[in-house]
Amino acid sequence: MLSDNASSVASVVFLLDVDNTLLDNDRFAADLGDTLEQAFGTTERDRYWAIYAQLRDELGYADYLGALQRFRTGLDNDPSLLQMSAYLLEYPFAERLYPHALDTVAHLRTLGPTAILSDGDVVFQPRKIQHAGLWKALRGEVLIYLHKQQMLVAMQQRYPAAHYVMVDDKPQILAEMKQRLGHKLTTVFVRQGHYAAAAPADLQPTPDLTIACIGDLRGRKLEDFLPDTPVISLRAD
């Protein structure tokens, strides 16, 4: 594993977000909402999402299982409640991978050490990564923090490198990471999912590379990610 070679310094390490970067988390959320509505009705579905939003504000990351724990209030005798944990933990995330996501991972691994750098809890997020097939594809090179943009020192200790490439659907996080790492980081913004669609156009610093979908990285060469590369925007055909 890459982490076993912590004493060596790679030239470039690629870091990949998960939700709406490698897999369609918006589709998962829609499926979850439909399942909640079918099992409990629209009022209870909306109550779950209100709990989820409150928890997200409190914690700073998505906590679907934590929201389910609070959601149980008043539903302890409903047999559908206990089925929801299985629904979440066994959800077929491999079916929600974006086209060519695994091909992209394989390609980037030919260019340099590659790892997942994600936000999330320590139960559901690892489970999601495993069920999607990403844990295996990345050979277990996975980091999950509460706020990854605040954990860049720890990330560099785990994966020392001369340069880093971060691929993410949230330009705000990319901007924060760029402010902290400067020219040592190349930021790649993937225009997928609702966060990307809602991103402010005037956010600074702007991403170094903007792509329409994760599969667009399959044809990129190592020099395309190195410092002093001009800002590039790619669009899907």
For each residue, the residues with C-beta under 8 A, 3 or more apart:
1: 4 139 140 141
2: 5 10 113 115 139 141 159
3: 6 141 158 159
4: 1
5: 2 8
6: 3 157 158 159 160
7:
8: 5 160
9: 160 161 162
10: 2 13 112 113 159 160 161 162
11: 112 161 162 163
12: 111 112 113 161 162 163 164 165 222 225 226
13: 10 112 113 114 115 159 161 163 164 165
14: 108 109 111 112 113 114 115 164 165 167 225
15: 114 115 116 117 155 159 164 165 166 167
16: 21 22 105 108 114 115 116 117 138 167
17: 20 21 22 116 117 118 166 167 168 169 170 173
18: 21 22 23 25 116 118 120 125 128 129 132 134
19: 23 25 62 118 169 193
20: 17 23 24 25 26 169 190 192 193 194 195 196
21: 16 17 18 167 168 169 190 192 193 214
22: 16 17 18 97 98 101 104 105 116 132 134 214
23: 18 19 20 28 93 96 97 98 101 128 132 134
24: 20 27 28 96 97 98 192 193
25: 18 19 20 28 29 96 193
26: 20 29 30 193 194
27: 24 30 31 96
28: 23 24 25 31 32 91 93 96
29: 25 26 32 33
30: 26 27 33 34
31: 27 28 34 35 91
32: 28 29 35 36 64 87 88 91
33: 29 30 36 37 45 49
34: 30 31 37 38
35: 31 32 38 39 84 87
36: 32 33 39 40 44 45 48 84
37: 33 34 40 41 42 45
38: 34 35
39: 35 36 80 83 84
40: 36 37 43 44 45 48 75 78 80
41: 37 44 45
42: 37 45 46
43: 40 46 47
44: 36 40 41 47 48 71 75
45: 33 36 37 40 41 42 48 49
46: 42 43 49 50
47: 43 44 50 51 71
48: 36 40 44 45 51 52 67 68 71
49: 33 45 46 52 53
50: 46 47 53 54
51: 47 48 54 55 67 70 71
52: 48 49 55 56 62 63 64 67
53: 49 50 56 57
54: 50 51 57 58
55: 51 52 58 59 63 66 67 70
56: 52 53 59 60 61 62 63
57: 53 54 60
58: 54 55
59: 55 56 63 66 146
60: 56 57 119 146 147
61: 56 119 120 121 146 147
62: 19 52 56 119 120
63: 52 55 56 59 66 67 121 124
64: 32 52 67 68 88 124
65: 68 69 85 88 121 123 124
66: 55 59 63 69 70 121
67: 48 51 52 55 63 64 70 71
68: 48 64 65 71 72 84 85 88
69: 65 66 72
70: 51 55 66 67 73
71: 44 47 48 51 67 68 75
72: 68 69 75 76 81
73: 70
74:
75: 40 44 71 72 78 80 81
76: 72 81
77:
78: 40 75 81
79: 82 83
80: 39 40 75 83 84
81: 72 75 76 78 84
82: 79 85 86
83: 39 79 80 86 87
84: 35 36 39 68 80 81 87 88
85: 65 68 82 88 89
86: 82 83 89 90
87: 32 35 83 84 90 91
88: 32 64 65 68 84 85 91 124
89: 85 86 124 127
90: 86 87 131
91: 28 31 32 87 88 128 131
92: 95 96 131
93: 23 28 96 97 128 131 132
94: 97 131 132 133
95: 92
96: 23 24 25 27 28 92 93 132
97: 22 23 24 93 94 101 102 132 133 134
98: 22 23 24 101 192 213 214 215
99: 213 215
100: 103 104 213 214 215 218
101: 22 23 97 98 104 105 134 214 215
102: 97 105 106 133 134 137
103: 100 106 107 215 218
104: 22 100 101 107 108 214 215 217 218
105: 16 22 101 102 108 109 114 134 137 138
106: 102 103 109 110 137
107: 103 104 110 111 217 218 220
108: 14 16 104 105 111 112 114 217
109: 14 105 106 112 113 114
110: 106 107
111: 12 14 107 108 114 221 222 225
112: 10 11 12 13 14 108 109 161 222
113: 2 10 12 13 14 109 141 159 161
114: 13 14 15 16 105 108 109 111 138 141
115: 2 13 14 15 16 138 141 142 143 159
116: 15 16 17 18 22 129 134 138 141 142 143 144
117: 15 16 17 143 145 148 155 166
118: 17 18 19 125 129 142 143 144 145 148
119: 60 61 62 125 144 145 146 147 148
120: 18 61 62 124 125 126 128 144
121: 61 63 65 66 124 125 144
122: 125 126 144
123: 65 126 127
124: 63 64 65 88 89 120 121 127 128
125: 18 118 119 120 121 122 128 129 144
126: 120 122 123 129 130 135 142 144
127: 89 123 124 130 131
128: 18 23 91 93 120 124 125 131 132
129: 18 116 118 125 126 132 134 135 142 144
130: 126 127 133 134 135 136
131: 90 91 92 93 94 127 128
132: 18 22 23 93 94 96 97 128 129 135
133: 94 97 102 130 136 137
134: 18 22 23 97 101 102 105 116 129 130 137 138 142
135: 126 129 130 132 138 140 142
136: 130 133 139
137: 102 105 106 133 134
138: 16 105 114 115 116 134 135 141 142
139: 1 2 136
140: 1 135
141: 1 2 3 113 114 115 116 138
142: 115 116 118 126 129 134 135 138
143: 115 116 117 118 148 151 155 158
144: 116 118 119 120 121 122 125 126 129
145: 117 118 119 148 150 151 154
146: 59 60 61 119 150
147: 60 61 119 150 151
148: 117 118 119 143 145 151 152 155 173
149: 152 173 176 177 180
150: 145 146 147
151: 143 145 147 148 154 155
152: 148 149 155 156 177 180 181
153: 156 157
154: 145 151 157 158
155: 15 117 143 148 151 152 158 159
156: 152 153 159 160 161 164
157: 6 153 154 160
158: 3 6 143 154 155
159: 2 3 6 10 13 15 113 115 155 156
160: 6 8 9 10 156 157
161: 9 10 11 12 13 112 113 156 164
162: 9 10 11 12 184
163: 11 12 13 184 185 186 225 226 227
164: 12 13 14 15 156 161 181 184 185 186
165: 12 13 14 15 185 186 187 188 225
166: 15 17 117 174 177 185 186 187 188
167: 14 15 16 17 21 188 190 214 217
168: 17 21 171 173 174 187 188 189 190
169: 17 19 20 21 189 190 191 192 193 195 196
170: 17 173 174 195 196 199
171: 168 174 175 189 196 199 200 203 206 207
172: 175 176 199 203
173: 17 148 149 168 170 176 177
174: 166 168 170 171 177 178 187 188 189 207
175: 171 172 178 179 187 203 204 205 206
176: 149 172 173 179 180
177: 149 152 166 173 174 180 181 185 187
178: 174 175 181 182 185 187 205 208
179: 175 176 182 205
180: 149 152 176 177
181: 152 164 177 178 184 185
182: 178 179 185
183: 227
184: 162 163 164 181
185: 163 164 165 166 177 178 181 182
186: 163 164 165 166 208 209 225 226 227 229
187: 165 166 168 174 175 177 178 205 207 208 209
188: 165 166 167 168 174 207 208 209 210 211 217 225
189: 168 169 171 174 196 199 207 209 210 211
190: 20 21 167 168 169 196 211 212 213 214
191: 169 196 197 210 211 212 213
192: 20 21 24 98 169 196 213 214
193: 19 20 21 24 25 26 169 196 197
194: 20 26 197 198
195: 20 169 170 198 199
196: 20 169 170 171 189 190 191 192 193 199
197: 191 193 194
198: 194 195
199: 170 171 172 189 195 196 203
200: 171 203
201:
202:
203: 171 172 175 199 200 206
204: 175
205: 175 178 179 187
206: 171 175 203 231
207: 171 174 187 188 189 210 231
208: 178 186 187 188 229 231 232
209: 186 187 188 189 224 225 229 231 232 234
210: 188 189 191 207 231 232 233 234
211: 188 189 190 191 214 216 217 233 234
212: 190 191 216 234 235 236
213: 98 99 100 190 191 192 216 236
214: 21 22 98 100 101 104 167 190 192 211 217
215: 98 99 100 101 103 104 218
216: 211 212 213 219 220 234 236
217: 104 107 108 167 188 211 214 220
218: 100 103 104 107 215
219: 216
220: 107 216 217 224 225
221: 111 224
222: 12 111 112 225 226
223: 226 229
224: 209 220 221 229 232
225: 12 14 111 163 165 186 188 209 220 222 229
226: 12 163 186 222 223 229
227: 163 183 186
228:
229: 186 208 209 223 224 225 226 232
230:
231: 206 207 208 209 210
232: 208 209 210 224 229
233: 210 211
234: 209 210 211 212 216
235: 212
236: 212 213 216
237:
